[in-house]
Amino acid sequence: MVFFFVILPSCLSPFLPGLPSSPPLAANDKLAGIREDSNNSSQNHMDSKFFNAFPTRRIFSVLAVISLFITLQSLIANISVAPAAPAAVQTAARELHKYLAAISGDSEIAATFHVGQTPEALAVFGLDSWSELRPDEVLYCVKDGEVWLAGDAPRGTLYAIYEFLEREYGVRFFTADDELVPVQSPFRLPPDGTSVRYASPFFQRSAAYTTINNEHPDFAAKMRNNYFYVPSAEEWGGFNGLIGWCHTFEQFLPADKYYKAHPEWYSLWHGVRLGGPQFQMCLTNREMRAELIKVVLEKIKENPNCHFISVSQNDNTHPCQCRECKSFIKKHGNETDLLLDCVNEVAAVVAEEFPNVFVETLAYTYTRQPPKTIRPLDNVAIRYCTIEAAGLAPVDSPRNAMLAEEIKAWQPIAKHTMIWNYVTDFARYYLPHPNWTFLDQDLRFFRDNNAISIFEQGSFNHCGRAADLTDLRAYVVSRLLWNPDLDGQALIHEFVDHHYGPAAPYVYAYLDGVTAASARHPECLDNCYPHNTDKWLSDPERAEIWSQVFAGVEKFADDPVYGPRMAIAALPITMDLLDHPDLFIPVPEERLQQLRQVDFDKLVDFCAKYLKLAGAEELQESMGLPANQWIANRRSSTGNEVHITWLSEGERPIGLPEDENWWGWNAETIGVLYGESLLTIALCNDPNAVGGKAVRMPNVHNEWYLQMSRLPVGIFELYLTVRCQLKPGCKAEGAAMTCGNYPAGPVTVTLDSADIAGEEYKLVKLGMSNLGKAQYVYCAPVINDNVESIWIDRLIVIRPQDKDGIPLKVIEEYQPPADN
């Protein structure tokens, strides 16, 4: 092949000023629903300052044209591009060459393709300046047998290539390793006069899935994901940087650094000044604001390429209750007014020193409501978070009426509105989450209410492809983010028909089954943190859907392509089934008909194999449920039987009777964590814990959110290794935690903070218990203003020699089957 490059020297490159947007060109669309002008109304409210905040657009004056010939394998096409063009434009030329070769079957293409921003292209597209383009806007046209492709810098030209391939030749990028490239023989150009100009209404777009962002930035570019969480190199267009990510009060003013000298900077909560991620800042404190401004300016200087900085509340609902904060709220309106008053003060200083940087803050939980009197400055972007939405209903449905009205109410108040939307089950990524029918509806609602940036938070926390049809979700959500006027159901069928091929009917059986089941329960108001599907899916429905889907797994088990795809697609309903071990009662004849011939342990083995293939490490947000823990949990419970793996994790704790056999398990290994967020319970790193992790519960509730239920059967003495963390400046006074064995065994034991305070874990004795089925050891905090949190490391049991002569039921350590 011959690559034909037009060399444009950059030594005399002039800068072009920003100009207003021009009307779109006419389009010749090949995909139903695509309109190149669909985003005009949603963009009008943003001024040129917002657009021009992004990387300066430069073009090169043409002083000479030099032909550079690179001989490759066969003559495919002449592709004209400046060698000195930005990295993403050079990638665009390479991508165009690769896909044209595949489409044409390496046959000769007698046409020239012009790629990137050049003065000639400017004239062809009828523009006065490239600065007229909206963010990521794409253009292409066919004129006199030549194809011109360009777009907004830095990503637009690369996106134009993909848009051209999709619209004109039916190319599809389904996953990072599954593409559809139809061969056309003989190769034909689109009709002369074909012209497309398009920009998404959302200038920032992210389908937050591991498979599209963390692992494959090239695939993210093909899907037009450009958001700050996409770690994309410049050759793939880079990304829109955001300093701080979110919940930045603790990041910028950490209590470990400032609390001792300035406790008054932090929330007054029930009469005590409290710092850390579980609390907020005292937003009326003038010294705190001054330090916050100082830190924000330093952060921007350290990250000169970022155009956003998050100045946002911590992830909790504990705002300051001091007299000054309450007085401000009483005078001005609500908690949102107070937050915006502080953020505006920061933003005003940022605008003076960094006029192209926007200050982002969250409309989240207690600041979701629009303010009464305070209005955000022009360089403040409001990110509305839908975390409380009923996850199985559209945002603009009666079930979410309050949120929809709030989003509408923000529009006349905030010049720049963004959306943080939640499109998965964060408590159990793998569970069926049938929101398939309204993914497009939600995005059109956001578009129609002038949202300019969308973060669709999916299972991006190391869950790989094991979440509920991750590959399908990433594809559909990404396509809709680029163009919300596309038909979501058509996109689903397009993906399923191609990616699953002959196994597609079994995937449709799953989608239809869970969607119909959820539709029968409009009373279900679960948000994005349900721990099970019981409110909308009955046991007979669950078993029937599983049996239909698993028939496809068995049919295609030996197919090297569709077999693994079908098996991974079956994980959600299979794991949901295994989360109900009571369905597998010992007498098969008493089970549901679909489960009478099912071997529970073999089904667990199936999940273990394909969780690994799917790249699943974590199955819950905040690293709370490792995949291997889920597997261990399932292997320890078959119906009503209790299994446990006999081992001794860590060294023998000091203080145990020397002559007794002992066994110890990390709370991570045998514990079940309840609660919905870091505000209730979390598995956290702790170098002093056995295995480096321990269960932490903040001192904001007294619930049994840790239950260790996979216990041995027999008489044992029970011990725990625990500690408590005091709040800064507080003494160890009063109770810190309760623990016990339920329903049989010792009564609740209350542990004093003075006995377990510090960084080292203390051994505490619960007492003797005759353990049996359906029992567990629990732990809970005690509300104490001196205690920050409690930490649980291990459950330890000893079996007194020949105690009561009761034999010990031991089930040998389980050995998983070898991979095929």
KETOR-519702 format. One record per residue: x, y, z of N, C-alpha, C in turn; residue in one letter. Coordinates in steps of 0.05 Angstrom, whole numbers, plus 5000, padded with zeros to 4 digits. Example, Ala and Ser with C-alpha at 12.3 -4.5 7.8 and 13.67 -1.06 7.14 Angstrom:
2
526448865156524649105156526449345156a 525749555142527349795143525850015157s 
***
This chain:
820
501749765000500050005000501850255000m 500750474990502150724991500550915009v 501951025029500751225046501651495035f 499751665029500451925017499952145039f 502052275048501852475069502352745057f 500652935066501153225060502553335084v 504953435081506553535103505953835107i 505053905130504354185136506254275159l 508154445153510054535173508654685195p 509554635220508254765243509755005253s 511955085241513555295252512155565251c 510255595232508855855230505855825236l 505155645255502355595261501055825275s 499055945264497656165278495456055295p 494656205316492456135333489956255322f 487756115323485156215313483356275337l 482056505337480256575359477656415358p 476256395380473756255381471556415368g 469756285354467556415340464956265347l 462656385343460156255349459756005331p 458055835340457455585325456055655299s 456655495278455355525253453155315250s 451255345232449155145228450254885217p 449054665223450054405213449654365183p 451454205172451154125144448853925142l 447953885118445953675113447253405116a 445653215124446752945129445452745110a 447052535105446052305090446352065109n 444352025125444651835147444051545138d 445751365148445351085143444150935167k 444151065191443050935214440551075223l 438450925227435851035235436151185262a 435051425263435051575289437251775291g 439351765274441551945277440752205263i 441052435277440652695265442952865273r 444252975252446653135258446053385273e 443553475273442953725287441253685312d 441253435322439453375345440253515370s 442653615372443553725397443554035397n 442454165377442654455376441454585401n 438954505408437654645430439054605456s 440154365460441454305486444154445488s 445254555467447854685468447654985470q 445355095463445155385460445755535486n 445155405509445455555534448355575543h 450155435529453055445537454455655519m 455955825532457256045517459855945506d 461056115488463556035476465856005496s 465656145518467756115538467955825548k 465655695551465655425561466955245540f 466155285515467455125494470455175492f 471255425492473955495488475755435511n 474555335533476155245556477754995550a 477054855529478454605522480854665504f 482554465500485154505487484954685462p 486654885462486655095441486754965413t 485055055396484954955369487055095352r 488754935339490855055322490654935294r 491155085274491354975247494055075236i 494854935215497454995203497155135177f 498555355173498655495147500155325127s 499155305103500455135084502555305069v 505055245073507255375059508455195037l 508054935041509154755021507654485023a 507554345002506354085001508553884991v 509153695008511253505002510053225002i 510553064982509552794982511452604995s 510452455014512052255028510851985023l 512251805010511151545003512451325021f 510651175034511550945050510350695037i 512050525027511050285013510250075033t 507749985030506649775046505949535028l 504049375036503549125021502149154995q 499949314995498449344970497249614969s 496449704946495249964942492349964951l 491750094974489050104984487750374978i 489050594986487850854982490051064988a 489551304977491251524984490051665008n 491551675030490551805054492352045060i 491152275058492652525061492452625090s 494652645103494652745131497352875137v 497353075153499853215160501453035180a 503952975173505652815192505952955219p 505853225219506153375244503453415257a 501453295247498853315260498853195287a 496953275304496753165332496652865331p 497352745353497552445355494852315348a 492652435358490052315353489252315323a 490152525308489652535280491252325265v 493752285273495352075261494051795266q 493051765291491651515297489251485279t 487851705274485451705256486251595229a 488451695218489351605191489951305191a 491251215212491950925214489450755216r 487550845232485050705236483450695210e 483450915195481950925170483250725150l 485850725149487250535131486650245138h 486650185164486249905173483449815165k 481449975170478749885165477949905136y 479050085121478650095092479749835079l 482149755089483349515078481549275084a 480349265108478649035114476049045098a 474949285095472349305081472749235051i 474949325040475349275011476649005005s 477248855026478648595022481348635010g 482648855017485348925007485448974977d 483049014965483049094937483649394934s 484249474910484949754905482549934909e 483150174922481050374926482050624911i 480750694889481650914873480351174883a 481251254907480151504918482151614938a 481951874943483652004963481952084987t 483052035010481752105035483452315049f 482252545055483652765069482852755098h 484852735116484352695145485452925161v 483753055176484653255195484053545186g 484853725203484354015199486554125180q 485754215157487554345138485954585126t 487354775115485955005103484054915080p 484954705065483254605043480654485055e 480954335077478554215089476754435100a 477954645111476354865121474554975099l 475655005076474155115053471954915044a 472754655043470854455034468354445052v 468854475078466654455097465254725101f 466154935087464855195088465055335115g 467355285129467855415155469755645152l 469455835170471456055171473655985190d 473055825210475155755230474355485243s 476355325250475755075264474655125291w 474955365302473955425329470855445328s 469655435305466755435303465555165313e 467254965313466254695319465554675349l 463554515355462854455382464754235392r 464854185419466653985429466153715416p 468353595406468253325394466553315369d 465853535357464253525333465653395310e 464253245293465453095271464153195245v 465853185224464953265197466153075177l 464552995157465752865134463952925110y 465152915087463552955062465052825039c 463552765018464652664993464252874972v 466452964960466353174940468253104917k 467053084893468653024869470352774872d 469152574884470452314887472552304908g 472752504924474652514947473152534973e 474252414994472952415020474552585039v 473152765053474352945072473252885100w 475052845119474252775146475852945166l 474353075184475653245203473853275228a 474853425247473253465271474653645291g 473253695312474353875333476753745346d 478753905352481153805366480553765396a 481753565408483653375397482453115386p 479953055393478752795387477052785363r 475953005353473853015333474552865308g 477052895298477752765273477752465276t 478752365299478752075304475851975305l 474052125319471252055320469952065292y 470852255275469752275248470252015232a 472651905236473351655222471351435230i 470851405256469051195266466151255257y 465351505257462751575248462351505219e 464351565203464251505174464051205170f 465651055184465650765181462950645189l 461850745211459250645221456950715202e 456750965195454451055179454550945151r 456950955138457050905110457650615103e 458950465122459750195115458749985136y 457150075155455949885174457949755193g 460249875197462249775216461049805244v 461449605261460549625289462849535308r 463149675330465149615350463549515375f 463149255376461449145397462949115423f 465349005422467048985446469949035437t 471749035455474549085448475648875429a 474448635429475448415412473248295395d 471048445391468948345374467848575357d 468548575331467748795313466348665289e 464648825276463448745251464448935230l 465848825210466848985188465848855162v 463648935151462548815127464448865103p 464948655088466648675064464948775040v 465948965025464549075002466249034977q 465248874959466748824935464848844911s 465449024892467649214893467149434913p 469249564922468949784941467750024927f 465850154942464550394931464650614951r 465050854942464851094959461951164963l 461251304984458551404987457951594964p 455451654957454851824935456152104938p 456952214916458052484916455952674928d 456852854945455053034959454252944987g 454952694994454352605021455752785041t 454352875061455553065080454353035107s 455953005127455052965155456553145174v 455053275191456253425212454653365238r 456053285259454653195283456353245307y 455053315329456353335356454353235376a 455253075395453552975416452553205433s 450153185443449253395462450753385488p 452153165494453653135518456653165512f 457853385520460653425513462553245529f 461553145552463052945567461352695569q 462552465564460952215563462651985575r 461451835593462851605603460851385610s 461251155598459950905606462050765624a 461650785650463750705669463750405673a 465050265656465449975658468349915654y 469349725670472149645668472949575640t 471249435626471949325600472249545578t 471149775583471249985562473250205570i 473750245596475450465604478150375614n 478150225636480650155649482449985631n 481249795617482849595603483349675573e 481549815561481649865532481050145524h 482950335528482450605521481950645491p 483050455474482550475445479550415440d 478450225454475650165451473950395461f 474850525483473450755493473250975471a 475451005456475451205435473451135413a 473350875406471350795386468550835395k 468050815421465450855433464951155440m 466951325434466751615439466451675469r 467551505486467751575514470151765518n 469751995530471852195532472152305560n 470852175580470652295606473152265622y 473252405645475652405661476552135671f 474651945672475451685683476651505661y 476751595636477951445615480951495613v 482651315621485451375621486751345594p 485851525576486651505548489151665542s 490951545526493351685517492551895496a 494352075490493752285471493252165443e 494451945437494051825411491151725407e 489751685429486951615428485151845436w 486152085435484552325440484752445467g 486152305486486352415513483552405526g 483252555548480752555562480452825576f 478052875585477453125599478153095629n 480253225637481253185664479453315686g 479353185709477953285733479753245757l 480453455770482153435794480353345818i 481153135831479753055856477652845853g 476652795828474552595824471952675837w 471652645864469152735878469652705908c 467852815924468052805953470752905962h 471353155956474053255959474653405985t 472653466001473253616026475353476042f 475053216046477053066061479653036046e 479553026019482053016004483653276007q 482253496005483653756005484353856033f 482653796053483153876081482853636099l 484753446097484453196113484653246142p 482953116157482953146186485653066199a 486952876187489552786198491653016198d 491253196179493153416177492253666192k 489653726192488753986202487153976228y 485953746235484053736257485253826284y 487653736290488753786316489054086321k 489954236300490254526304487654676299a 485854556283483454706276480954526277h 480154426300477754266301475254426293p 475354686296473054856289472554866259e 474354756243473854746214471954526206w 471454346224470054096218467254096230y 465553916221462753906229462453886260s 460554046269459654006297457253816295l 457653576307455553366304454853266332w 452353326341451453256367453353366389h 454153616384455753756404458653716403g 459653546384462553486383463553556355v 465953686353467153736328468453476318r 467653396294468553136283469653176255l 471953046250473153056224473352786211g 474252776187474552526172472452496151g 472752276135470852236112467952186121p 467452126146464752076155463252336162q 464652556161463452816168464153026147f 463053266151463553486132465253706144q 465353926130466854156139464754356151m 465754536168464154756177464354976156c 462354986139462555156115462355446120l 461555536144461555816150464155916162t 465955736167468555816179470255956158n 470956206163472456366144475356266140r 476556176162479356076160479455826143e 477455646147477355406132477055466102m 475355656095474955736067477555836055r 479055996070481556106060483555886054a 483755686072485555466067484555296044e 481955256041480955106019481655235993l 481355495991482055645967485055605961i 486655625981489555595977490255315966k 488955105977489554835968488454795940v 486154895933485054865907486854995886v 487855235891489655365872492255195868l 493255085890495654915888495054665871e 492754545874492054305859491954375829k 490754605822490554675794493354725782i 495054855797497754905787499254635783k 498654445799499954185796498854025772e 496454095763495153955741494254155720n 496154275705495454495687493654405663p 493554155657491954065634489054005641n 488354015667485653955675483954205673c 481354165665479554385662477354385683h 477354185701475354175722476754105748f 475754215770476654135796474154095813i 474053875827471653815844472053935871s 470254105880470154205907467454115918v 467453885931464953755937464953615964s 462553585975462053476001463153186003q 463753106027464552826032462152646028n 462652386027460552186021459152106047d 457552296058456052236082453852446085n 452152406105449952596110450152716137t 452552816144453052936170454153216167h 452453396157453353676155453653806182p 454954026183455554166208452954266220c 452654246247450254336261450854576279q 453154706274453854936291451855166288c 451955356306450055576306450255746281r 452755796272453155956248452055826223e 452555566220451455426197448455416197c 447255356220444355356222443155626217k 444455836226443456106221443556176192s 445656096178445856156149443656016135f 443155766141441055606127438355726133i 437855816157435255936164434856186149k 436956336144436756596130436556566100k 438156366089438456356060436856126047h 436155916061434655706048435055426058g 437155286047437555006054440554946054n 441254686057444054606058445454666031e 443954656009445054705983445954995981t 444455185993445255465993447955506007d 448255366029450755396044453055276029l 452655046017454854926001455555105978l 453655215963454255385940455555645949l 454855755972456155995982459155945985d 459855715996462655655999464055595972c 462755435955463855375929464155625912v 462255805913462456055898464856215906n 465456225932467756375941470356255930e 470455995929472855855916472855925887v 470555895874470455925844471156215836a 470456405852471056685845474056735843a 475556615861478456635861479656475838v 478556235833479556075811479156225784v 476856355781476256495756478356715750a 479356845771481357055767483956945757e 484856725769487456615763487456405741e 485256255740485056035720482256055706f 481956245688479356295676478256065660p 479955875652478955645636478355395653n 478455425679477955195697475255235710v 473655025710471055025722471154875748f 469654985767469454865794466854695794v 467154435798464954255798464154185827e 461654185833460754085859458353905855t 457553765877455553555875452853655886l 450753595872448053605883447453315891a 447953255916448152975925446852945953y 445152745956443852685981442552945992t 443753056014442453286027442853546013y 444353555991444653795974443353765947t 441753555944440453505918438453725911r 436953825931434954025926436254285916q 434954415896435954665887436054875909p 437955065908438155265929435755455928p 435255595950433155795952434056065943k 436456155951437256425945440056455932t 441856265938444556285927444556165899i 445956295880446156195853449056135846r 449555905833452355845826453556045806p 456056115810457456285791457656155763l 458356315743458456205716460555985713d 462555985729464655775726464255545746n 461855525756461155295774459355105759v 460054855759458454645746457154475767a 454554435765453054275784452753985773i 453653795789453253515781451053395798r 448753355786446453235800446752935801y 446452815825446852525829444152395834c 443552185819440952045821441051805839t 442651805859443151565875440651465889i 438751645895436351555909434251445890e 434651455864432651375845431851085848a 429351025844428450745841429750635816a 431650445819433350355797431950205775g 429550105779428149955759425950115746l 426150375747424150555734425550795722a 424450905701425651145688425751375708p 427651555703427851785721425351965720v 424151975696421752155694419151995697d 419251775712416851615718415751705745s 413151625750412051705776413651605800p 415051375797416651275819418951455826r 419851615807422051795812421252085808n 418752145813417752415807419252635821a 420052585846421452795861424152865848m 425652665840428252715827427852855801l 425952775785425452905759424753195763a 423153255783422453535787424853695797e 426653575812429053715821430853775798e 431253575780432953625756431853855739i 429253855736427954075721428454345735k 428154345761428454585776431254705776a 433254525772436054625771436654785746w 435154735724435954835698436055145697q 434055285708434255585707436255695727p 437255525745439055615766441955585758i 442655345747445455285741445955315711a 448055455705448755495677449855235665k 451255075681452454835671451554605689h 449854435679448754205695449853945684t 450853785702451853515695450253305710m 450453065701448952845714450852615721i 450552525746451852275754449652075758w 449451885739447151695739448151425746n 446451265759447251005770445650785755y 447150615741445850425722446550135728v 447150075753447749805761446949755789t 447349515799446849445827449549455841d 450049655858452649685870453149505894f 450949395905451349205927452048935917a 451148865893451748605880451848655850r 454248715840454448785812453248565794y 453348315803452648095785449648045784y 448048165801445248105802443848215777l 441748085768440048195746439148475754p 439348655735438548935740437049035716h 434448955712433049005687432149295683p 434049465676433349745668433649775638n 433449555624434049555595432149725579w 429649745588427649875571427750175571t 429250295590429150585592431950725593f 433950575585436650705584436650945565l 435350915542435151135523433351355533d 431151275546429251475556430551655576q 432051545594433451705615435351915602d 436851825583438852005570437452225554l 435252155542433752375528432552565548r 431752465571430752645592432952835602f 435352725606437552895614438253105592f 438253015567438853185545436753415543r 434253345546432053535544432153735566d 433453665588433753855611436553975612n 437753985588440254135584442654035599n 442653775606445153665618447253655596a 449653735603451853745583453953535588i 453753385610455853195616454452965631s 455052715623453752485635455852285643i 455752205668457351985679455451755686f 455351555669453651325674455251115690e 454851125716456550955733455550665733q 457250495721456750205720458650055738g 459149815731460749635748463749665742s 464849905746467549955738469649885759f 468749775782470549715804471549425802n 473049365781474449105779472548865778h 470248905765468348685762468648545735c 470248665718470648545692468048515676g 467648285664465248235648463148075664r 463448045690461647875706459148015714a 459048285713456548415720454348355700a 452048455705449648385689450048465660d 450948275643451348315614452948575609l 455348575620457048815619457648905591t 458348725573459048805546456648935532d 454348825536451948935524451449215535l 451649245561451149505573453049715564r 455649645563457649835554457049935526a 456249755509455649825481453250005479y 451049925491448550075489448850345502v 449950355526450150615540452050805524v 454250695514456050875499454850985474s 453450815459452150905434450051125441r 448551085463446551285470447751535481l 450051525494451351765503452251935480l 453151805459453951945435451552055420w 449351905419446951995406444451885421n 443352035439441051935455438451895438p 438451985413436151945396436051665384d 438151505387438051235377436051075394l 435150855382433150685395434650475412d 434250485438435650305456435050015451g 432549955444431849675439433149575413q 433349745393434649675368437649615373a 438849775390441649735397442049465412l 440249405430440449155444440248915424i 438348925406438048715386440448695368h 441548925360443848925343446248785356e 446648845382448848715396448348425401f 446048355412445448075419445547895394v 444347985373444247825348447047765338d 448847965339451547915329453347775349h 453447875374455447785393454847495402h 452247425404451547155414450746975391y 450347085367449846915344447646715348g 448146455344446046245347445146215376p 446646325395445746305423444046545431a 443446725413441946965419439246915432a 437746715422435046665434435146615464p 437346495474437546445503438146705518y 439546885506440047145519437447305520v 435947285498433347425497431447305519y 431647045523429946925544430547045571a 433147095576433847225601432847515602y 433447665581432647945581429547975584l 428147815568425247835569424147745597d 425347535608424447425633424747625656g 427147735659427547915682426148185678v 425948275653424548525647421548495654t 420348275645417548225651417048195681a 418848065695418448025724418548295738a 420448465731420648725745418248895738s 417148875714414849035706412348965722a 412348715732410048635748410048745776r 412148885783412448985811413149285811h 411349455802411849745803412149855831p 411349695851411649785878414549775888e 416249635873419049615881420549875878c 421449985900422850245899425750225906l 426849985903429749945909431450145893d 433450265907435250435892437450265880n 439850365878442050225864443650055883c 442549985907443949825927442449585937y 440649455921439349215932441248985935p 440848835956442648595961441448345949h 439048355939437848125926435648215907n 434448025894432248085874429548005885t 429347955911426947835922424448015919d 424748275917422348445916420948435890k 422348335869420948335843421248065828w 422747875840423147625826422547395846l 420547235839419847015857421646775852s 421546585870423246345867422446185842d 419946135836419245995811420146145786p 419846415786420746565763423846545760e 425146565783428146545782429046285771r 427846065780428545795771427945765742a 425645865733424845825705426645985686e 427246235693429046395676431846265675i 432746175698435346035698435345795680w 433345635682433245385666433245445636s 431845655628431845725600434645825591q 435845985607438546095600440645875601v 440445705621442545495623442345285602f 440045255590439745075567441545165545a 441845435542443745535522446645485529g 447245505555449945445564450645155556v 448844975562449444695556449544635526e 447844765511447744715482450344805469k 451445025478453845145464456345105481f 456344905499458644865517461144815501a 461044685478463444615463464044805441d 462545015439463045215418465245405428d 467545435414469745595424469145895426p 467245995410466546275410464046335427v 461846205420459346265433459046125460y 460545915464460445775490461245955513g 463646075513464446245535462646495537p 461846605515460046845516457446775529r 456346545522453746465534454046405563m 456246285571456746215599456946465616a 458446665606458746915621456047065623i 454547055601451847175601450047045622a 450446795627448746645646449546695675a 451846825680452746855708450747005725l 449547225716447747375734445447215746p 443947075729441646925739442546675754i 444846565746445946325760446846405788t 448246625790449246705817446946795834m 444946915822442546985838441146735848d 441046525832439946275841441546155864l 444146165862445846055883445846225908l 444946475906444646645930442146555946d 440646365935438346245949438745945953h 440645875970441345585973439045435985p 437145565998434845426009433145285987d 433545375962432045245940433144965934l 435644905944436844645939436744465964f 434244425972433944255996434843975990i 435643816011436943556007435343365991p 432743375993431043175978430343295951v 431543205929431043325903428043335895p 426543135903423743125896422143345908e 423143475929421743695942422543965931e 424443965913425344225901423444305879r 423844555869422444645845423244465822l 421444415804421844225783424444285767q 424944535761427244605745429944545759q 429844495785432344465801432744175811l 430943995804431143725815433643575807r 434643625783436943485774439543655775q 439443875790441644065790443443995814v 446043985808448043935829449144215838d 448444295862449244555873452244605871f 453844415880456744455880457844485852d 456744335832457744365805456944635793k 454644735802453845005793455745215804l 456545185829458545365841461145345825v 461945095818464445065803464245215776d 461845195764461445335738461845635742f 460745755763461046035768463946105774c 465345935789468145995795469846005769a 469245815751470745805726470346055709k 467746135707467246355688467446635701y 467346645727468146895740471046955735l 472646755735475546785729475846875700k 474546735682474746805653473747085648l 471747175663470547435660472347655672a 474447585686476247775698475047915723g 473347775737472047885760473847865785a 474448095797475848095822474048185845e 472348385840470548485861467748475850e 465848415868463048385859461248595873l 462548795885461048995900462649255900q 461249475901462649735903464249755928e 466349915927468149965950469649715959s 470049525940471749295945470649125968m 468049105970466848975994466248685990g 466348575966465748295962467548175940l 469948075948471647955928470347705916p 470947655891469747435877470347165891a 472847145901473546895915472046865941n 471247095953469647075978466846975971q 465747075949463046975941463146675936w 465146585923465446305917465646145943i 467346245961467646105987464946096002a 463546326001460946336015459046126004n 458946095978457145905965457945625971r 460545565971461545295976461045216005r 460645416022460245346050457345316057s 455545346037452745316043451245166021s 450544916026448944766007446344706021t 444244836013441644806027441944896055g 441144726074441344796102443844686116n 445644556100448044456112450044676115e 451744656135453744866140456544736136v 458044856117460644756111462644966120h 465044886127467145086133469844966125i 471645126115474245036109476045066134t 477344846141478844846166481644956160w 482345176173484945286170485445476193l 487845576194488545766215489946006201s 488346216196489446446182490946626202e 493446666197495146826215496246656238g 497846796254499046656277497146626300e 497746436317496046386341496046636358r 493646746364493646996380494646946408p 495947146418496947136446494547146465i 494446966484492246966503490446726501g 490646576479489046326476490146116495l 488445946506489545716522491545556505p 493745496516495945376502495445086492e 493844936507493544656501491144586484d 489844786473487444726457487944766428e 486644606411486644646383485044906376n 486045046356484645296349484445326319w 482445476311482045546283481245836282w 482245976262481646266260481146346231g 479146506227478346596201478146906200w 479247016178478847306174475847366172n 475147596182472347676179471747706149a 473747766133473347776104472547506092e 473647296104473247026093470446916099t 469546956123466946826131464747026137i 465347276136463347476143461547556120g 459147616126457247736107456848026115v 457348206097457148496102454548596092l 452948716110450448846103450849146104y 448749286097449049576095449549666066g 449449916061449450006034451850176026e 453550256043455750436035457850436056s 459850596051462050636070460950756096l 458550866096457450986120456450776139l 456150526130455250316148457350106154t 458650006133460649796137462349776112i 464849696115466549666091468849486098a 469949346078472349196081474649376074l 476449436092478549646088481349526093c 483249656080486049586084486849656112n 488349476124489449526151491949356154d 494249476155496749316156496949146182p 495449216202495649066227493748826228n 492048806207490148576206491448336192a 490548096200491547856186490547866157v 492447846138491647866110491448146100g 491848356117491948626108489248766105g 487048626111484448746109482848676134k 481048866142479248816164476548946158a 474548866173471948986170471749226188v 470949456177470749706192467849796192r 466949876216464249996218464450266232m 463550476219463650746232461650766255p 462250936274460650956298458251146293n 456551066273454251236267451651066268v 451950816276449550646278450250416298h 448250256305448750026323447549776312n 447849746285446649516272448649276269e 447549036267449148796264449848766235w 451348946224451948936195454148746189y 455548636209457448416204456348166217l 455847956201454847706212456547476200q 457947336217459747116209458146856213m 457246746191455246526193456246256184s 458546236172459545966164461145846187r 459845746207461045656232461345356233l 463245256248463444966252461044876269p 460644616269458444496285459644356308v 458744416332459844296356460144496378g 461344416401461744606423464544726421i 464544996422467045146419467045376438f 469445476444469645746456470145946434e 468746166434468946366413470546606422l 472246706404473846946409473747116384y 474247376388474647566366477147726371l 478447806349480548006351479448266339t 479348476355478048726348479648956359v 478949196350480049436361478049666355r 478449896368476750126362478650366357c 477650536340479150776332477751016345q 479151166361477951396374477951636355l 476051816360475952066345478252246354k 479252416335481552586343480952746368p 482852736387482552896411480852776433g 479652536428477852416447479252206464c 478152156488479251956506477651696503k 478851476512477551216511475651196536a 473151286532471251276553468551156542e 467350976556464850866548465150616531g 462850496524462850256508463450326479a 464650126464465350166436463749976418a 463249726427461949536409460649316425m 458749186411457448946422457948716402t 457948476413458348246396457048006411c 456447796396455247566408454747346387g 453447136397452746906380449746876379n 448546876355445646866353444746626336y 442646486343440846536366441646396392p 443446196390444246056414447046136422a 447746106447450446156455450546376476g 452846496480453046706501451346946495p 450547076516448947326512450847536500v 449647766492451247976481453348076500t 455748106489458048206504458548486495v 458848666514459448946508462349006515t 463849116496466649166499467149456504l 468749526525469349796532471449906513d 471250156506473150276488475950276500s 476250306526478850306538480250046535a 478749826532480049566530480949496501d 479749626481480449546454481449786437i 481850016449482750246433485650216424a 486250316401489050316390489250186363g 491650166353492250066327492449756327e 493149636350493549346351490949216359e 490548976348488048826353488248676380y 486048676395485948556421484148306419k 485048096434483447846435481347876456l 478847826449476647846468475047576467v 474147486490472747226492469747276494k 468347126476465447136477464246926496l 465546696497464546486514464046226499g 463146026514462645756503459945756489m 459845616466457345596451457145326438s 454745216437454144976422453245056395n 455045066376454445176349452944966333l 451145066317449544896299448845046274g 446844946260445945066235444545326240k 444645506219443145756220443845926244a 446445926252447446096273449646276262q 450146496276452246666267453246836291y 455746936288456947126306456547396294v 455747586310455247856300456948066315y 457348296302458648516314457248776307c 457248966325455949226319457249446335a 457349686325458349916341456349986363p 457350126383455650266403455950566398v 453750706397453950996392455451116415i 457651236409459451356429460951586416n 460551826426461652066413464752066413d 465951886429468851876430470051686409n 468351516398469351296381468851366351v 470951356335470651396306469551156292e 470650916298469850666285470850426300s 469650196294470649946305471749776282i 473649606288474949436268474949146277w 474248966260474048676267475948526248i 477748376259479848236243479147946240d 478947796262478547506260476447396280r 475247176271473647006290475446766295l 475646696321477446476329475746286347i 476046026342474745836359476845636369v 476345536394477945316404475945096413i 476944846411475344616418476544496443r 475444556467476644426491476644126487p 478944006495479243716492477043566506q 475543396490473543216500471343356516d 470843606510468743756525466043626520k 464743536540462043416539461843176521d 464143086511464042846494462542876468g 462043126459460543166435462443156411i 461942976392463842956369463743206352p 466043266341466343506323465743426294l 463943566282463343506254465243666236k 467043526223469043656206468543596177v 468343786161468143746132470843836120i 472143656106474843706097474943946078e 477244066077477644296059476944226030e 475444406018474444365991476644415971y 476944245952478944275931477444335905q 477744575893476244635868477344465846p 475544405826476444245803478544395786p 480244245773482244375756480844485731a 481844715722480744835697481144645674d 479144635657479344465633481344585614n 
***
